[in-house]
């Protein structure tokens, strides 16, 4: 089961690859009409919700949290799947919050699928993702990927 709320464990936060917080994430409204602005490349994405719908007053106007975190080899295609009009898509699950939800994405053209899954998992581990139904990377697989990353860093030095 994925982490539900923000994780306060600094070890989890240290696992987030620096390219994820030093790169320029793009932000668009989480509505089907935004599809032409979304990259067709591979990368990560987050859907956020805000309590500003509840109240425009502080603190509610400032509260924003990721509700779903994902990866894709074609971000636009996945965006369209999430926002199309069928009954089992993400936008329908957001219900009341769908009106002001935002879609953030980062393009990672050189990342392998397993890296994308790992990056997604590290973000879920710290921010949660109330609508994420499962962890993309098991604990055993995560350890193997982390060992590979550490080995790569060791060789680069």
N, CA, C and O of each residue as an XYZ file, in Angstrom:
628
protein
N       0.836     -1.180      0.000
C       0.000      0.000      0.000
C       0.886      1.250      0.000
O       1.834      1.328      0.782
N       0.595      2.215     -0.854
C       1.406      3.435     -0.908
C       1.282      4.278      0.358
O       0.301      4.178      1.094
N       2.276      5.095      0.591
C       2.243      6.104      1.650
C       1.034      6.993      1.386
O       0.797      7.365      0.237
N       0.266      7.344      2.407
C      -0.933      8.150      2.202
C      -0.657      9.646      2.386
O      -1.061     10.452      1.548
N       0.008     10.015      3.444
C       0.303     11.425      3.704
C       1.789     11.694      3.528
O       2.562     10.783      3.230
N       2.183     12.938      3.711
C       3.597     13.281      3.615
C       4.383     12.511      4.667
O       3.934     12.345      5.801
N       5.553     12.048      4.276
C       6.417     11.272      5.147
C       7.445     12.217      5.783
O       8.067     13.014      5.081
N       7.618     12.134      7.065
C       8.542     13.013      7.774
C       9.931     12.407      7.962
O      10.788     13.009      8.608
N      10.156     11.227      7.404
C      11.433     10.538      7.520
C      12.436     11.140      6.522
O      12.244     11.008      5.313
N      13.503     11.799      7.007
C      14.474     12.425      6.094
C      15.170     11.431      5.164
O      15.610     11.808      4.078
N      15.275     10.155      5.584
C      15.889      9.145      4.726
C      15.088      8.971      3.432
O      15.667      8.783      2.362
N      13.774      9.033      3.531
C      12.925      8.910      2.336
C      13.138     10.103      1.417
O      13.218      9.944      0.199
N      13.230     11.288      1.988
C      13.418     12.504      1.183
C      14.782     12.499      0.485
O      14.914     13.012     -0.626
N      15.789     11.923      1.132
C      17.134     11.904      0.543
C      17.218     10.986     -0.674
O      18.169     11.081     -1.451
N      16.245     10.104     -0.850
C      16.247      9.178     -1.990
C      15.748      9.834     -3.284
O      15.903      9.263     -4.364
N      15.156     11.020     -3.182
C      14.647     11.688     -4.381
C      15.837     12.171     -5.211
O      16.667     12.936     -4.721
N      15.919     11.735     -6.440
C      17.004     12.097     -7.343
C      17.013     13.609     -7.538
O      15.961     14.221     -7.721
N      18.199     14.208     -7.500
C      18.314     15.667     -7.596
C      17.717     16.235     -8.878
O      17.242     17.371     -8.882
N      17.732     15.466     -9.966
C      17.154     15.999    -11.202
C      15.659     16.248    -11.073
O      15.090     17.029    -11.835
N      15.020     15.590    -10.111
C      13.581     15.782     -9.933
C      13.252     17.099     -9.246
O      12.191     17.674     -9.488
N      14.143     17.579     -8.399
C      13.837     18.857     -7.752
C      14.682     20.015     -8.268
O      14.519     21.148     -7.814
N      15.567     19.752     -9.194
C      16.341     20.837     -9.796
C      15.900     21.141    -11.224
O      16.389     22.093    -11.833
N      14.990     20.348    -11.755
C      14.525     20.536    -13.134
C      13.240     21.355    -13.153
O      12.593     21.572    -12.128
N      12.904     21.791    -14.338
C      11.746     22.646    -14.533
C      10.496     21.823    -14.822
O      10.298     21.363    -15.947
N       9.660     21.640    -13.817
C       8.387     20.957    -13.995
C       7.428     21.910    -14.691
O       7.410     23.106    -14.397
N       6.653     21.397    -15.589
C       5.624     22.182    -16.291
C       4.306     22.010    -15.548
O       4.054     20.959    -14.958
N       3.469     23.040    -15.575
C       2.204     23.024    -14.840
C       1.055     23.427    -15.760
O       1.115     24.452    -16.438
N       0.003     22.599    -15.770
C      -1.192     22.882    -16.568
C      -2.429     22.443    -15.797
O      -2.359     21.609    -14.894
N      -3.539     23.013    -16.167
C      -4.814     22.614    -15.590
C      -5.073     21.148    -15.932
O      -4.798     20.713    -17.050
N      -5.593     20.400    -14.987
C      -5.858     18.975    -15.199
C      -7.225     18.805    -15.860
O      -8.160     18.263    -15.271
N      -7.309     19.280    -17.084
C      -8.519     19.184    -17.896
C      -8.123     18.685    -19.280
O      -7.040     19.001    -19.773
N      -8.977     17.929    -19.888
C      -8.700     17.343    -21.205
C      -8.265     18.399    -22.219
O      -7.442     18.117    -23.090
N      -8.806     19.604    -22.114
C      -8.469     20.682    -23.050
C      -6.994     21.083    -23.011
O      -6.512     21.728    -23.942
N      -6.278     20.719    -21.966
C      -4.851     21.053    -21.841
C      -3.948     20.072    -22.572
O      -2.733     20.266    -22.598
N      -4.505     19.031    -23.163
C      -3.715     17.930    -23.728
C      -2.652     18.373    -24.730
O      -1.576     17.777    -24.777
N      -2.926     19.407    -25.535
C      -1.961     19.827    -26.551
C      -0.700     20.450    -25.954
O       0.306     20.594    -26.649
N      -0.746     20.818    -24.681
C       0.410     21.425    -24.021
C       1.283     20.392    -23.305
O       2.350     20.721    -22.786
N       0.828     19.168    -23.283
C       1.520     18.105    -22.554
C       2.459     17.363    -23.507
O       2.077     17.016    -24.625
N       3.671     17.127    -23.058
C       4.691     16.457    -23.871
C       4.306     15.016    -24.196
O       3.643     14.342    -23.408
N       4.728     14.565    -25.358
C       4.553     13.166    -25.739
C       5.763     12.323    -25.350
O       5.814     11.134    -25.665
N       6.731     12.921    -24.672
C       7.926     12.182    -24.257
C       7.675     11.449    -22.948
O       6.588     11.520    -22.375
N       8.691     10.749    -22.492
C       8.602      9.988    -21.252
C       8.960     10.872    -20.069
O       9.711     11.838    -20.198
N       8.414     10.526    -18.930
C       8.718     11.287    -17.731
C       7.794     10.960    -16.579
O       7.122      9.929    -16.564
N       7.778     11.865    -15.613
C       6.958     11.729    -14.416
C       5.891     12.805    -14.405
O       6.023     13.835    -15.066
N       4.843     12.558    -13.655
C       3.805     13.567    -13.505
C       3.153     13.461    -12.134
O       3.205     12.419    -11.481
N       2.543     14.556    -11.715
C       1.801     14.622    -10.464
C       0.508     15.373    -10.705
O       0.476     16.347    -11.456
N      -0.543     14.924    -10.074
C      -1.801     15.655    -10.052
C      -1.965     16.173     -8.630
O      -1.872     15.411     -7.668
N      -2.206     17.461     -8.507
C      -2.366     18.066     -7.188
C      -3.779     18.605     -7.011
O      -4.466     18.951     -7.972
N      -4.184     18.664     -5.754
C      -5.457     19.288     -5.423
C      -5.198     20.405     -4.418
O      -4.159     20.450     -3.759
N      -6.161     21.290     -4.325
C      -6.046     22.433     -3.432
C      -7.329     22.583     -2.638
O      -8.416     22.308     -3.146
N      -7.206     23.016     -1.403
C      -8.401     23.262     -0.606
C      -8.946     24.668     -0.850
O      -9.875     25.104     -0.171
N      -8.367     25.374     -1.819
C      -8.870     26.714     -2.142
C     -10.310     26.656     -2.646
O     -11.014     27.666     -2.613
N     -10.755     25.495     -3.110
C     -12.159     25.348     -3.515
C     -13.079     25.454     -2.309
O     -14.210     25.929     -2.408
N     -12.570     25.003     -1.171
C     -13.328     25.054      0.073
C     -13.422     26.483      0.585
O     -14.484     26.939      1.010
N     -12.286     27.184      0.535
C     -12.256     28.563      1.026
C     -11.100     29.309      0.374
O     -10.027     28.740      0.170
N     -11.308     30.547      0.054
C     -10.254     31.397     -0.508
C      -9.441     32.076      0.598
O      -8.506     32.823      0.310
N      -9.791     31.821      1.845
C      -9.105     32.422      2.987
C      -7.959     31.534      3.446
O      -7.971     30.321      3.234
N      -6.957     32.162      4.085
C      -5.843     31.419      4.662
C      -6.339     30.595      5.837
O      -7.245     31.044      6.539
N      -5.813     29.457      6.076
C      -4.719     28.785      5.392
C      -5.172     27.989      4.178
O      -4.337     27.503      3.415
N      -6.487     27.847      3.986
C      -7.014     26.946      2.961
C      -6.605     27.342      1.548
O      -6.430     26.478      0.690
N      -6.454     28.621      1.303
C      -6.083     29.061     -0.050
C      -4.667     28.644     -0.431
O      -4.326     28.622     -1.613
N      -3.840     28.313      0.559
C      -2.444     27.934      0.295
C      -2.172     26.435      0.346
O      -1.066     26.007      0.016
N      -3.135     25.639      0.743
C      -2.897     24.208      0.913
C      -3.017     23.466     -0.410
O      -4.073     23.455     -1.043
N      -1.911     22.845     -0.814
C      -1.851     22.073     -2.059
C      -1.102     20.780     -1.755
O      -0.107     20.792     -1.029
N      -1.575     19.674     -2.304
C      -0.886     18.399     -2.081
C      -1.025     17.489     -3.298
O      -2.047     17.514     -3.985
N       0.003     16.687     -3.563
C      -0.128     15.688     -4.633
C      -1.157     14.632     -4.235
O      -1.131     14.118     -3.116
N      -2.045     14.320     -5.143
C      -3.077     13.317     -4.886
C      -2.801     12.044     -5.702
O      -3.259     10.954     -5.359
N      -2.034     12.219     -6.801
C      -1.677     11.076     -7.653
C      -0.323     11.359     -8.281
O      -0.071     12.462     -8.765
N       0.547     10.357     -8.271
C       1.884     10.470     -8.852
C       2.055      9.312     -9.822
O       1.720      8.171     -9.502
N       2.579      9.608    -11.010
C       2.730      8.556    -12.001
C       3.925      8.775    -12.917
O       4.610      9.796    -12.846
N       4.155      7.796    -13.774
C       5.186      7.870    -14.806
C       4.567      7.392    -16.111
O       3.543      6.708    -16.108
N       5.189      7.751    -17.220
C       4.698      7.279    -18.510
C       5.791      7.401    -19.557
O       6.670      8.258    -19.458
N       5.728      6.543    -20.553
C       6.627      6.671    -21.699
C       6.039      7.629    -22.733
O       6.712      7.983    -23.701
N       4.798      8.048    -22.537
C       4.155      9.082    -23.348
C       3.209      9.843    -22.416
O       2.067      9.438    -22.202
N       3.709     10.952    -21.868
C       2.962     11.678    -20.842
C       1.611     12.164    -21.375
O       0.610     12.088    -20.663
N       1.568     12.659    -22.605
C       0.306     13.158    -23.154
C      -0.749     12.048    -23.247
O      -1.909     12.246    -22.883
N      -0.333     10.901    -23.732
C      -1.274      9.778    -23.858
C      -1.856      9.420    -22.491
O      -3.058      9.188    -22.357
N      -0.991      9.377    -21.482
C      -1.451      9.044    -20.130
C      -2.357     10.149    -19.582
O      -3.361      9.862    -18.930
N      -2.007     11.399    -19.844
C      -2.835     12.534    -19.438
C      -4.244     12.404    -20.018
O      -5.238     12.614    -19.322
N      -4.312     12.056    -21.302
C      -5.608     11.919    -21.962
C      -6.408     10.755    -21.366
O      -7.628     10.852    -21.230
N      -5.740      9.670    -21.015
C      -6.438      8.553    -20.378
C      -7.027      8.981    -19.028
O      -8.133      8.577    -18.667
N      -6.285      9.791    -18.302
C      -6.735     10.254    -16.992
C      -7.877     11.265    -17.077
O      -8.681     11.363    -16.150
N      -7.960     12.019    -18.174
C      -8.922     13.127    -18.234
C     -10.097     12.900    -19.185
O     -11.008     13.726    -19.238
N     -10.094     11.812    -19.925
C     -11.215     11.522    -20.825
C     -12.472     11.208    -20.043
O     -12.426     10.992    -18.832
N     -13.583     11.183    -20.731
C     -14.881     11.064    -20.090
C     -15.339      9.710    -19.616
O     -16.528      9.570    -19.329
N     -14.490      8.687    -19.507
C     -15.015      7.397    -19.030
C     -15.171      7.405    -17.507
O     -14.684      8.315    -16.836
N     -15.832      6.417    -16.980
C     -16.185      6.417    -15.560
C     -15.069      6.014    -14.610
O     -15.162      6.278    -13.412
N     -14.028      5.388    -15.109
C     -12.993      4.879    -14.222
C     -11.679      5.648    -14.363
O     -10.612      5.091    -14.108
N     -11.741      6.888    -14.756
C     -10.493      7.628    -14.905
C     -10.231      8.507    -13.683
O     -11.097      8.682    -12.827
N      -9.039      9.043    -13.625
C      -8.599      9.803    -12.462
C      -9.444     11.054    -12.237
O      -9.788     11.369    -11.098
N      -9.774     11.756    -13.289
C     -10.519     13.004    -13.105
C     -11.895     12.757    -12.480
O     -12.381     13.579    -11.703
N     -12.516     11.639    -12.814
C     -13.806     11.293    -12.187
C     -13.614     10.983    -10.700
O     -14.464     11.324     -9.878
N     -12.498     10.339    -10.361
C     -12.224     10.017     -8.961
C     -11.950     11.251     -8.110
O     -12.123     11.211     -6.892
N     -11.528     12.342     -8.733
C     -11.264     13.575     -7.994
C     -12.547     14.276     -7.563
O     -12.536     15.073     -6.624
N     -13.652     13.983     -8.244
C     -14.970     14.534     -7.941
C     -14.914     16.046     -7.747
O     -14.561     16.782     -8.669
N     -15.255     16.497     -6.571
C     -15.324     17.917     -6.226
C     -14.010     18.654     -6.515
O     -14.024     19.827     -6.887
N     -12.886     17.970     -6.343
C     -11.585     18.615     -6.489
C     -11.098     18.728     -7.930
O     -10.070     19.356     -8.183
N     -11.810     18.138     -8.867
C     -11.338     18.152    -10.252
C     -11.324     19.553    -10.866
O     -10.557     19.803    -11.795
N     -12.145     20.457    -10.374
C     -12.247     21.795    -10.967
C     -10.951     22.594    -10.890
O     -10.617     23.311    -11.833
N     -10.218     22.486     -9.792
C      -8.988     23.265     -9.620
C      -7.738     22.410     -9.524
O      -6.694     22.891     -9.083
N      -7.825     21.159     -9.927
C      -6.648     20.300     -9.846
C      -5.649     20.679    -10.946
O      -6.021     21.143    -12.023
N      -4.377     20.464    -10.634
C      -3.301     20.828    -11.555
C      -2.489     19.593    -11.920
O      -2.401     18.634    -11.153
N      -1.899     19.641    -13.110
C      -1.078     18.556    -13.632
C       0.331     19.091    -13.809
O       0.545     20.038    -14.566
N       1.287     18.498    -13.122
C       2.697     18.856    -13.251
C       3.413     17.695    -13.925
O       3.128     16.531    -13.646
N       4.349     18.024    -14.820
C       5.133     16.942    -15.408
C       6.552     17.400    -15.674
O       6.842     18.586    -15.825
N       7.424     16.405    -15.724
C       8.827     16.627    -16.048
C       9.213     15.585    -17.098
O       8.911     14.400    -16.955
N       9.875     16.041    -18.140
C      10.331     15.154    -19.209
C      11.698     14.598    -18.821
O      12.600     15.341    -18.435
N      11.832     13.282    -18.930
C      13.092     12.592    -18.652
C      13.386     11.664    -19.828
O      13.205     10.451    -19.724
N      13.842     12.232    -20.950
C      13.945     11.462    -22.195
C      14.942     10.306    -22.148
O      14.818      9.362    -22.928
N      15.915     10.358    -21.260
C      16.937      9.308    -21.215
C      16.695      8.273    -20.117
O      17.513      7.372    -19.931
N      15.602      8.387    -19.401
C      15.328      7.461    -18.301
C      14.710      6.165    -18.833
O      13.813      6.181    -19.675
N      15.211      5.057    -18.322
C      14.622      3.757    -18.629
C      13.324      3.615    -17.851
O      13.099      4.337    -16.879
N      12.468      2.689    -18.271
C      11.185      2.473    -17.598
C      11.383      2.153    -16.117
O      10.640      2.653    -15.272
N      12.375      1.326    -15.797
C      12.615      0.976    -14.388
C      13.045      2.213    -13.587
O      12.699      2.334    -12.412
N      13.792      3.124    -14.208
C      14.174      4.366    -13.528
C      12.950      5.239    -13.279
O      12.802      5.815    -12.201
N      12.073      5.336    -14.277
C      10.851      6.115    -14.112
C      10.018      5.559    -12.960
O       9.492      6.313    -12.141
N       9.904      4.233    -12.906
C       9.144      3.597    -11.830
C       9.782      3.888    -10.474
O       9.086      4.156     -9.495
N      11.100      3.832    -10.427
C      11.818      4.107     -9.178
C      11.615      5.566     -8.764
O      11.317      5.842     -7.603
N      11.774      6.492     -9.697
C      11.574      7.910     -9.386
C      10.151      8.154     -8.883
O       9.937      8.881     -7.913
N       9.181      7.533     -9.560
C       7.782      7.641     -9.136
C       7.638      7.136     -7.702
O       6.988      7.777     -6.876
N       8.242      5.993     -7.412
C       8.134      5.404     -6.078
C       8.720      6.328     -5.016
O       8.143      6.469     -3.938
N       9.865      6.962     -5.305
C      10.465      7.848     -4.302
C       9.548      9.037     -4.006
O       9.481      9.500     -2.867
N       8.846      9.529     -5.023
C       7.910     10.641     -4.794
C       6.692     10.168     -4.000
O       6.216     10.878     -3.115
N       6.191      8.982     -4.310
C       5.073      8.434     -3.540
C       5.491      8.217     -2.087
O       4.708      8.460     -1.168
N       6.720      7.763     -1.883
C       7.210      7.507     -0.529
C       7.248      8.770      0.326
O       7.092      8.682      1.544
N       7.451      9.936     -0.272
C       7.510     11.161      0.534
C       6.206     11.956      0.530
O       5.825     12.516      1.558
N       5.525     12.013     -0.596
C       4.316     12.834     -0.680
C       3.033     12.046     -0.509
O       1.968     12.619     -0.280
N       3.136     10.733     -0.621
C       1.927      9.928     -0.621
C       1.281     10.035     -1.986
O       1.935     10.394     -2.966
N       0.087      9.745     -2.045
C      -0.685      9.780     -3.278
C      -1.978      9.036     -2.959
O      -2.098      7.840     -3.225
N      -2.925      9.739     -2.398
C      -4.139      9.101     -1.906
C      -4.856      8.282     -2.963
O      -5.544      7.314     -2.637
N      -4.704      8.659     -4.231
C      -5.379      7.919     -5.295
C      -4.488      6.882     -5.969
O      -4.953      6.153     -6.845
N      -3.214      6.802     -5.577
C      -2.357      5.730     -6.060
C      -2.801      4.444     -5.371
O      -2.880      4.381     -4.144
N      -3.091      3.417     -6.174
C      -3.628      2.178     -5.610
C      -2.553      1.179     -5.222
O      -2.805      0.264     -4.437
N      -1.350      1.350     -5.770
C      -0.284      0.410     -5.448
C       1.064      1.100     -5.610
O       1.173      2.171     -6.206
N       2.077      0.458     -5.066
C       3.442      0.938     -5.243
C       3.984      0.373     -6.547
O       3.851     -0.826     -6.791
N       4.595      1.207     -7.397
C       5.125      0.691     -8.659
C       6.367     -0.181     -8.495
O       6.690     -0.980     -9.374
N       7.067     -0.026     -7.364
C       8.312     -0.760     -7.146
C       8.240     -1.453     -5.786
O       8.017     -0.805     -4.764
N       8.429     -2.768     -5.782
C       8.441     -3.521     -4.526
C       9.704     -3.181     -3.736
O      10.658     -2.639     -4.294
N       9.711     -3.494     -2.452
C      10.882     -3.216     -1.614
C      12.123     -3.931     -2.131
O      13.210     -3.353     -2.144
N      11.973     -5.187     -2.558
C      13.111     -5.963     -3.066
C      13.654     -5.324     -4.343
O      14.864     -5.151     -4.494
N      12.755     -4.980     -5.250
C      13.186     -4.361     -6.511
C      13.813     -2.989     -6.264
O      14.773     -2.614     -6.937
N      13.274     -2.242     -5.301
C      13.823     -0.930     -4.955
C      15.265     -1.065     -4.495
O      16.124     -0.276     -4.887
N      15.530     -2.063     -3.664
C      16.893     -2.285     -3.177
C      17.844     -2.591     -4.330
O      18.980     -2.117     -4.337
N      17.396     -3.368     -5.294
C      18.232     -3.690     -6.459
C      18.508     -2.437     -7.290
O      19.637     -2.221     -7.730
N      17.491     -1.617     -7.503
C      17.669     -0.388     -8.286
C      18.604      0.571     -7.556
O      19.479      1.177     -8.174
N      18.423      0.709     -6.245
C      19.305      1.584     -5.459
C      20.749      1.096     -5.513
O      21.669      1.908     -5.608
N      20.960     -0.215     -5.454
C      22.311     -0.772     -5.541
C      22.924     -0.459     -6.901
O      24.111     -0.145     -6.987
N      22.131     -0.542     -7.960
C      22.606     -0.224     -9.311
C      22.981      1.249     -9.405
O      24.000      1.596    -10.003
N      22.160      2.115     -8.816
C      22.439      3.557     -8.832
C      23.736      3.849     -8.082
O      24.583      4.602     -8.562
N      23.885      3.242     -6.892
C      25.107      3.454     -6.106
C      26.334      2.958     -6.859
O      27.389      3.591     -6.815
N      26.201      1.829     -7.550
C      27.315      1.279     -8.326
C      27.680      2.238     -9.461
O      28.861      2.452     -9.734
N      26.681      2.809    -10.118
C      26.916      3.775    -11.191
C      27.630      5.010    -10.688
O      28.520      5.525    -11.364
N      27.255      5.503     -9.503
C      27.901      6.681     -8.913
C      29.356      6.349     -8.582
O      30.255      7.158     -8.808
N      29.574      5.150     -8.045
C      30.926      4.731     -7.696
C      31.821      4.691     -8.924
O      32.982      5.096     -8.852
N      31.304      4.212    -10.049
C      32.074      4.136    -11.288
C      32.323      5.517    -11.890
O      33.327      5.731    -12.570
N      31.423      6.438    -11.642
C      31.559      7.788    -12.202
C      32.613      8.606    -11.466
O      33.134      9.582    -12.006
N      32.923      8.214    -10.245
C      33.883      9.004     -9.435
C      35.301      8.816     -9.861
O      36.206      9.412     -9.276
